[in-house]
Every structure is written in structure tokens, then in C-alpha cells.
Amino acid sequence: MKEKLYIIKIGGALIDDEELLEQFLEQFSGIQEKKILVHGGGKLANTLADKLGVEQKMVNGRRITDKDTLDIVAMVYAGGINKNIVAKLQQKKCKAIGFSGADANLIKAKKRVHAEIDFGFVGDITEKSVNRKLISKLLKLKLVPVFSAITHDKKGHLFNTNADTIASVLAQALSVKFDVELLYCFDKEGVLEDVNKPESVIKNISEEAFSKLKNEGKLHKGILPKLENAIGAVKNNVGRVFLIKETELKNHIENHHAGTEICL
């Protein structure tokens, strides 16, 4: 029987709220099984870019990462945010260790190639990008990896990489060795039928149901990358995948009924 592993992704809204982040990390540190945390960015990168006069360009909710922007996100994601989370987890007796994909060649990316848009220093990854052997060794040492949304190409270049994708790809790669449960934690109760009604949680979503909801325009653009990556994980042998409210982490771990489960 494979050992249980939780891979948990948190986003910018939680990172920007110090009190909520503290509460979440308390719940996260209480998980007894093996675990990995993946985090996004938050408003800090945009705030710093404004101060430095570096214009930020977005296309369909995705950041165009020029060289100046890459310097900012690398400092903020892999530096300030990552080390702040690691320090808070140490305080809670959790042996966290912070990483970018460049550290120990843990996640190798390829520069995104798009027919119409130059995304700049944005890296795409697959499960083959992951140094599964070394991450497994870290977990066996009872360390808790905390991944920022920065990867590299092993040619000296850093890349900005979607944190939802990093969580999904880690889950796919590590499912070979562990019984993986992937959790996307965000500020809603789950995927909602009506974004204005917190009680309208859809308990289960299949790929077919996702396509229907997307075509009907019922999904907010912010939820799309999470669902696309969640479905990709389920299709590639990840045991269980959920989208849950960040405050429900402990409840979900103990009772397994919070949020929306993604299924085939």
C-alpha cells in the first residue's frame, strides 16, 4: 500500500491576508501525513512593480513576464513569500524547506511557445519535469517542501510558472510512489453553480460537466486554471482531487466532505 501524500496549493488572496494565512498554516502544520505546499504570488509583486515603474501586462488572466517582471516575481515568490511561509511553519514545529524549481533541479521547464503571444519568461512543465526521486527522498526525511511558482530550464534561465500547474504536475509525478490527494485551497466553498450563492457548491465535477459549465459561461475566469489542472491530475492517475475553502482544510482532512471533488 502506498503512503499518503497531500499536495496543497494556496493562492494570492490567502497570502495577502496575514491572519487567514496564520490560521491556514496552523491547520496545515497539523497534518500528520506527508505533505507538500505550493503557493502563488498575491498582490506584493504588483505593488513592487508599481513602485519600480514596471508595467504589468496580462492576457486572459496570465501575466506577460518580461525580464524586469521576472526579477520582481523571483524576488517576491521565491524570496519574500516563500521564506515568510517557511519561517511561520518552523514556528509551528513543521520542518519546512523552501524551494524554487531551480533548487536541486527539482522542476525543469521549457519556455512557453505560443503562435500569437510572446509570454516572455514563462515556463511550461509536465510530470517529466519533476525530480521525483529527490522529492521522495526529502519526504522520507520528514521534511515538508514548500514550492514557489518559479522554475528553470537548466540553462541558467528562471521562469514564471503557474502555481496551479506546479501543484498538478507534482501530484502526477509523485502518484507513482505515493497515494496522492491534491487540494486546491481558495476563498470559496468549492466550485459554485452561482458565484453569488456560497451554498450552491457543486459536489462533483467531471470533465464533461466542466466543459458544459465552461461553454455556458458559468465559471469565473479565476477558477478555470484550477479546474483545468485538477482534471489533468485526475486523468493522470492522481488518487483524489478537491477544490476547497482554505478555512476548511482541517475539516476536510478529518472528514473528507468539504468542497468540490473532481472525478472522471
C-alpha positions in Angstrom: 0.0 0.0 0.0 1.3 3.4 -0.9 1.9 6.0 1.7 -0.5 9.0 1.8 0.8 12.4 0.5 -1.2 15.6 0.5 -0.2 18.2 -2.1 -1.9 21.5 -1.2 -1.9 24.7 -3.3 -2.8 28.1 -1.9 -3.3 31.4 -3.8 -2.7 35.1 -3.5 -5.8 36.1 -1.6 -4.8 33.9 1.3 -1.2 35.0 1.2 -2.3 38.7 1.3 -4.3 38.1 4.5 -1.8 37.7 7.3 -4.4 36.5 9.8 -6.0 33.9 7.5 -2.6 32.7 6.4 -1.6 32.2 10.0 -4.8 30.1 10.6 -4.3 28.1 7.5 -0.7 27.3 8.3 -1.7 26.1 11.7 -4.1 23.7 10.1 -1.5 22.6 7.5 1.2 22.0 10.1 -1.3 19.7 12.0 -1.5 17.2 9.1 0.3 14.1 10.2 0.8 12.5 6.8 3.5 13.5 4.3 2.7 16.9 2.7 3.8 19.5 0.2 2.7 23.1 0.0 2.6 25.1 -3.3 2.0 28.8 -3.2 1.2 31.5 -5.7 2.0 35.2 -5.5 -0.5 37.7 -4.3 -0.5 41.4 -4.6 3.0 42.0 -3.5 4.6 41.5 -7.0 2.2 44.1 -8.5 2.8 46.5 -5.6 6.5 46.3 -6.1 6.2 46.6 -9.9 4.2 49.8 -9.4 6.8 51.2 -7.1 9.6 50.4 -9.6 7.6 51.7 -12.5 7.5 48.3 -14.3 4.3 48.0 -16.3 2.4 44.7 -15.8 0.7 43.2 -18.9 -1.9 40.4 -18.6 -3.5 38.3 -21.4 -6.6 36.2 -20.4 -5.6 36.4 -16.8 -2.0 35.3 -17.4 1.0 37.5 -16.8 3.4 38.5 -19.5 6.8 38.1 -17.9 9.5 40.3 -19.3 13.0 40.4 -17.8 12.1 43.2 -15.3 9.0 41.4 -14.2 10.8 38.1 -13.9 13.3 39.8 -11.5 10.3 41.0 -9.4 8.4 37.7 -9.3 11.6 35.8 -8.5 12.3 38.1 -5.6 8.8 38.1 -4.3 7.7 34.5 -4.9 10.9 32.5 -4.3 12.2 35.1 -1.8 9.9 37.1 0.4 6.7 35.0 0.3 8.4 31.6 0.3 10.7 32.3 3.2 7.9 34.0 5.2 5.8 30.9 4.9 8.7 28.6 5.8 9.5 30.7 8.8 5.9 30.6 10.0 5.8 26.8 9.6 9.1 26.4 11.6 7.4 28.3 14.4 4.6 25.7 14.3 7.1 22.8 14.6 6.8 21.9 10.9 10.1 21.1 9.3 9.5 23.1 6.1 12.1 23.7 3.4 11.5 26.3 0.7 12.2 25.7 -3.0 12.0 27.1 -6.4 12.2 24.7 -9.3 15.8 25.6 -9.8 16.9 24.3 -6.4 18.5 20.9 -6.8 16.9 20.8 -10.3 13.6 19.9 -8.8 11.3 21.3 -11.6 12.7 21.9 -15.1 10.6 23.9 -17.5 10.5 24.8 -21.2 9.9 28.4 -22.4 6.3 28.7 -23.5 5.9 28.9 -27.2 2.6 30.4 -28.4 1.6 31.1 -32.0 0.3 34.6 -31.3 1.6 35.8 -27.9 5.1 36.1 -26.5 4.6 35.4 -22.8 8.3 36.2 -22.1 10.0 34.2 -19.3 7.0 31.9 -18.7 7.8 28.2 -18.3 5.6 25.2 -19.1 6.0 21.9 -17.4 4.9 18.3 -17.4 5.2 15.4 -15.0 8.5 14.5 -16.6 9.8 18.0 -15.5 9.7 16.8 -11.8 12.7 15.4 -10.0 10.6 12.7 -8.4 13.4 10.7 -6.9 14.9 13.6 -4.9 11.5 15.0 -3.7 10.6 11.5 -2.5 13.9 11.4 -0.5 13.1 14.8 1.1 9.7 13.5 2.1 11.2 10.3 3.6 13.5 12.6 5.7 10.2 14.1 7.1 10.9 17.4 5.5 8.0 19.5 4.1 8.7 21.0 0.7 7.2 24.5 0.1 7.3 25.3 -3.6 7.1 28.8 -5.1 5.9 29.4 -8.7 9.4 29.7 -10.1 11.1 27.1 -12.3 14.2 26.9 -14.5 15.5 25.4 -17.8 18.8 24.0 -16.6 20.5 26.6 -19.0 20.7 29.4 -16.4 17.2 30.9 -17.0 14.4 31.2 -14.5 10.8 31.1 -15.5 7.5 32.2 -14.0 5.2 29.1 -13.9 1.6 28.9 -13.0 1.3 27.6 -9.4 -1.9 25.6 -10.1 0.1 23.7 -12.8 3.0 23.1 -10.5 0.7 21.5 -7.9 -1.0 19.3 -10.6 2.3 18.2 -12.1 3.9 17.4 -8.7 0.8 15.3 -7.9 1.0 13.4 -11.2 4.7 12.7 -10.9 4.6 11.6 -7.2 1.5 9.4 -7.7 3.9 6.7 -8.9 5.3 6.4 -5.4 2.5 7.8 -3.1 -1.2 7.8 -2.6 -1.6 11.5 -3.6 -4.5 13.7 -2.7 -4.4 17.1 -4.4 -6.1 20.0 -2.8 -6.7 23.5 -4.3 -7.5 25.8 -1.4 -9.1 29.2 -2.2 -11.7 31.7 -0.9 -14.9 29.9 -2.0 -16.7 26.9 -0.5 -15.9 25.0 -3.7 -16.9 25.4 -7.3 -20.2 27.3 -7.2 -23.2 27.0 -9.5 -23.8 30.7 -8.8 -20.8 32.7 -7.7 -23.1 34.9 -5.6 -24.5 32.0 -3.6 -22.0 30.3 -1.3 -24.4 27.4 -0.7 -24.5 26.5 -4.4 -21.5 24.2 -4.2 -21.2 21.6 -6.9 -20.1 18.5 -5.0 -18.7 16.6 -8.0 -17.4 17.8 -11.4 -16.4 15.5 -14.3 -14.5 16.6 -17.4 -17.8 16.5 -19.3 -19.5 18.7 -16.6 -16.6 21.1 -16.7 -16.9 21.6 -20.4 -20.6 22.2 -20.1 -20.2 24.8 -17.3 -17.4 26.5 -19.3 -19.4 26.7 -22.5 -22.4 28.1 -20.6 -20.1 30.8 -19.2 -20.9 29.8 -15.6 -17.3 29.7 -14.5 -15.3 32.7 -13.3 -12.0 33.1 -15.2 -10.0 32.7 -11.9 -11.4 29.1 -11.4 -10.6 27.9 -14.9 -6.8 27.2 -14.4 -7.6 25.3 -11.2 -10.2 23.1 -12.8 -8.1 22.5 -16.0 -5.2 21.4 -13.8 -7.4 19.4 -11.5 -8.9 17.5 -14.4 -5.4 16.9 -15.8 -4.3 15.4 -12.5 -7.3 13.1 -12.2 -6.8 11.9 -15.8 -3.1 11.1 -15.0 -3.7 8.8 -12.0 -3.9 11.2 -9.1 -6.0 9.5 -6.4 -8.3 12.3 -5.3 -8.5 16.0 -6.2 -10.6 18.6 -4.4 -11.2 22.3 -4.6 -12.0 23.5 -1.0 -12.2 26.7 1.1 -8.9 27.4 2.8 -10.5 27.6 6.2 -11.9 24.1 5.8 -8.6 22.3 5.4 -8.6 20.6 8.9 -12.3 19.7 8.4 -11.6 18.2 5.0 -8.6 16.2 6.2 -10.6 14.7 9.1 -14.0 14.3 7.4 -13.4 14.3 3.6 -16.6 16.1 2.6 -15.7 19.7 2.1 -15.7 21.4 -1.3 -15.9 20.0 -4.8 -14.3 16.7 -5.9 -13.0 16.3 -9.4 -13.8 12.9 -11.0 -13.5 11.2 -14.4 
